[in-house]
């Protein structure tokens, strides 16, 4: 059973989203306090949540 080939956008959209979230989190951590600290924690933590979700899925 063969799958149709994926487009470049389909392959890289999730990693690009995680990269943008990480950059937003890092910049927010550098430039501000208060709400920007919260934003940085949420943005940087989202990557860890995605990794945990992916690893918790059953393989197959």
N, C-alpha and C positions, 0 to 999 in steps of 0.2 A: 504494500500500500504506500503510494508516494504522496507526499504533501506538496502543495503548490509552493513555489519559492516565495520567500518573504521579501518585501521591498526594504529599501534602506531605512525608511522612516519607521516601519514596523519593528525593525531590529533595534534601532537606537533611540526610540522615543522614551522608554523608561529610564535608561541610563542618563540621557540628557536631562530629564526632569529631575532626577536625583542630583545631578551635578549642579543644576541651577539652584535647587533648594539648599544644597551645601554651600554654594557661594553666597547666597542671601544670608544664611545663618552665620557664616564667618564674617561677612561685612557688618552685619548687625551687631555681632559681639564686639567688633573693634570700635565702632563709632558711637555706641550709646549705652545708656543704662535704663533701668526700669522696664518699659514695655519692649524695648529692643533686646534686652536680655531674654525675655520670655520668647520673643520671636526667634532668637538664635537657638535656644534650647529646642523649640518645636521643630525648626527647620533641620537642625543637625540630628535630632532624635528620629526624624522620619526615615532617614536612611537605615538606622538600626531596626526600626519596626518592619521595614520592607524585607530586610535580610532575615529577621526572625520569622516573618510570615512565610517567606519562600522556603526556608529550611523545615518549617513545621508541616508543609504539604507532603502528602504521601507521594513517593516517587512511582512513576509508572506511566 
